Amino acid sequence: MAKLPTKVEENMEAGQVFRLPMPLDLAGLDKMSPLVVKQPYAITYVHSYGQDSPFFAGLTNGRFLSTRCPRCTWAPGTPRGHCMRCGTKMKWVELPKEAVIHSFTVCYFGSEAFLDQCPYVLVMIEWPGVDTLFLGRLFGVDPEKPDLSWIGKKVKLKFLRKAKLSPTDVYFVMVDNQSDTKGAKGGKKRKPT
């Protein structure tokens, strides 16, 4: 029989603690400050994009894909597997590389992934003939000087060269030298949601 270890082998990994202050009199332990430990935590999460896979494949190839119902022509700004109006299986379509700002907001606080980029501008984007909006980032404007004239302005889609298979693989910049536009040509008037 192999010899079994009689003690835990110690190494020099990060997070080791040596000789924390400890009173000899145990009566004062209830007044001891809590120990705070900072340690890295990582998890690998494997998931599928399922029916949305073509959307993300499109982003990695500089193409913005969505879907349109072949029966009632309803078209969302983000893809759906089936029409939310009539239930028909949707068909894939490519949206234009130019769109229009429907609305915007300046974010002064964000999730951990975006904290170092605050403040930044989020925009709701509309395309002609598309029935819902797409949320994305607007670059090339000063978030400290937001301007309501941005609403209705044309934007160009840009794609990250090093895609992350994320909706943030696409972002928007203003189209240069444009006159005032109000809404996407041929776009439908939207009801507030």
C-alpha positions in Angstrom: 0.0 0.0 0.0 1.3 3.5 -0.9 2.2 5.8 1.9 -0.6 8.3 2.6 0.2 12.0 3.2 0.2 13.0 6.9 0.0 16.8 6.3 -1.2 19.2 3.6 1.5 20.4 1.3 1.8 24.2 1.4 2.9 26.3 -1.5 3.5 30.0 -2.2 0.2 30.8 -4.1 -1.4 34.2 -3.7 -3.8 34.8 -0.9 -1.7 33.3 1.9 -2.0 34.8 5.3 0.7 34.7 8.0 0.2 35.5 11.7 -3.0 37.5 11.9 -3.2 39.5 15.1 -5.0 37.3 17.7 -5.6 38.4 21.3 -4.6 35.9 23.9 -7.8 36.6 25.9 -10.6 35.1 23.9 -13.2 37.2 25.7 -12.5 40.2 23.3 -13.1 38.2 20.0 -16.6 39.5 19.6 -15.2 43.0 19.1 -12.7 41.8 16.5 -13.2 43.5 13.1 -14.2 41.1 10.3 -11.5 39.8 8.1 -11.9 40.9 4.5 -10.4 38.7 1.9 -9.9 39.6 -1.8 -9.3 36.7 -4.1 -9.7 36.1 -7.8 -12.7 34.2 -8.9 -13.2 32.8 -12.4 -15.7 30.6 -14.1 -15.9 29.3 -17.7 -19.4 29.5 -18.9 -20.3 27.5 -22.0 -23.6 28.4 -23.7 -25.2 28.5 -27.1 -26.5 31.4 -29.1 -29.0 28.9 -30.6 -31.2 30.6 -33.2 -29.4 33.9 -32.8 -26.1 32.4 -34.0 -26.3 33.9 -37.5 -26.7 37.4 -35.9 -23.3 37.0 -34.1 -21.7 35.4 -37.1 -22.8 38.4 -39.1 -21.3 40.8 -36.7 -17.9 39.0 -36.9 -18.1 39.5 -40.7 -19.2 43.2 -40.7 -22.8 42.4 -41.5 -25.8 43.5 -39.4 -28.5 40.8 -39.7 -32.0 40.7 -38.4 -35.2 39.0 -39.4 -38.4 39.8 -41.3 -41.7 37.9 -41.3 -42.5 36.6 -44.8 -46.2 36.5 -44.0 -47.0 39.9 -42.3 -43.6 41.7 -43.0 -43.1 42.5 -39.3 -39.4 43.2 -38.8 -37.6 43.7 -35.5 -34.3 45.5 -35.0 -32.9 42.4 -33.3 -33.6 38.9 -34.7 -36.4 36.6 -33.6 -37.0 33.0 -34.5 -40.7 33.4 -35.1 -42.9 36.4 -35.7 -44.3 38.0 -32.5 -47.4 39.0 -34.4 -48.4 35.9 -36.4 -46.1 33.2 -35.3 -44.6 32.5 -38.7 -40.9 31.4 -39.0 -38.8 34.5 -39.7 -36.4 34.9 -42.6 -32.9 36.4 -42.2 -32.3 39.9 -43.8 -29.3 42.2 -43.8 -30.0 45.7 -42.5 -28.3 48.8 -44.1 -25.0 50.1 -42.7 -26.6 53.5 -42.1 -29.4 54.2 -39.6 -30.8 57.0 -37.6 -30.7 58.0 -33.9 -34.1 57.6 -32.4 -33.1 58.6 -28.9 -30.0 58.6 -26.6 -28.9 58.7 -23.0 -25.5 59.5 -21.3 -24.5 56.8 -18.9 -22.5 58.1 -15.9 -22.4 54.7 -14.3 -22.3 51.2 -15.8 -21.6 47.6 -15.2 -18.1 46.5 -14.3 -17.3 45.9 -18.0 -18.0 49.6 -18.8 -17.1 51.4 -15.6 -13.7 52.6 -16.9 -15.5 54.0 -20.0 -18.0 56.2 -18.1 -19.5 58.5 -19.2 -20.6 57.1 -22.5 -23.5 57.5 -24.9 -26.1 54.8 -25.5 -28.4 55.2 -28.6 -31.6 53.6 -29.7 -31.2 53.1 -33.5 -33.9 52.9 -36.1 -33.9 51.7 -39.7 -36.4 52.3 -42.5 -39.0 49.6 -42.6 -37.9 48.1 -39.3 -40.5 48.0 -36.5 -38.3 48.0 -33.3 -35.1 49.7 -32.2 -31.6 48.5 -31.5 -29.6 49.6 -28.5 -25.9 50.4 -29.1 -23.0 52.7 -28.2 -22.3 56.0 -30.0 -18.7 57.0 -30.4 -17.2 60.2 -31.7 -19.4 62.6 -29.6 -18.6 64.2 -26.3 -20.8 62.6 -23.6 -20.1 65.7 -21.4 -21.9 67.8 -24.1 -25.0 65.9 -25.1 -27.1 67.7 -27.7 -30.8 67.0 -28.6 -29.9 67.7 -32.2 -28.3 64.2 -32.3 -31.9 62.8 -32.5 -32.7 62.1 -36.1 -29.0 62.2 -37.2 -27.7 59.5 -39.5 -25.1 57.1 -38.1 -22.8 54.5 -39.6 -22.4 51.0 -38.2 -18.9 50.0 -37.3 -17.7 46.6 -36.3 -15.0 45.5 -33.9 -12.1 44.0 -35.8 -11.6 41.5 -32.9 -15.1 40.3 -32.3 -16.2 39.1 -28.9 -19.5 37.5 -30.0 -21.3 40.2 -28.1 -23.9 42.8 -29.1 -21.1 45.3 -28.4 -19.3 44.0 -31.5 -21.2 46.7 -33.4 -21.2 50.4 -32.5 -22.2 53.6 -34.2 -20.6 56.9 -35.3 -22.2 60.0 -36.8 -22.2 60.3 -40.6 -20.1 63.3 -41.6 -21.6 66.4 -43.3 -25.2 65.7 -42.9 -28.2 68.0 -43.0 -30.8 67.8 -40.3 -32.9 64.7 -40.7 -35.9 63.7 -38.6 -36.4 59.9 -38.5 -35.5 57.2 -40.9 -37.0 57.7 -44.4 -40.0 55.5 -44.7 -39.8 54.7 -41.0 -43.0 54.3 -39.1 -44.0 56.7 -36.3 -43.3 54.9 -33.1 -45.5 54.8 -30.0 -43.7 55.3 -26.7 -42.9 52.1 -25.0 
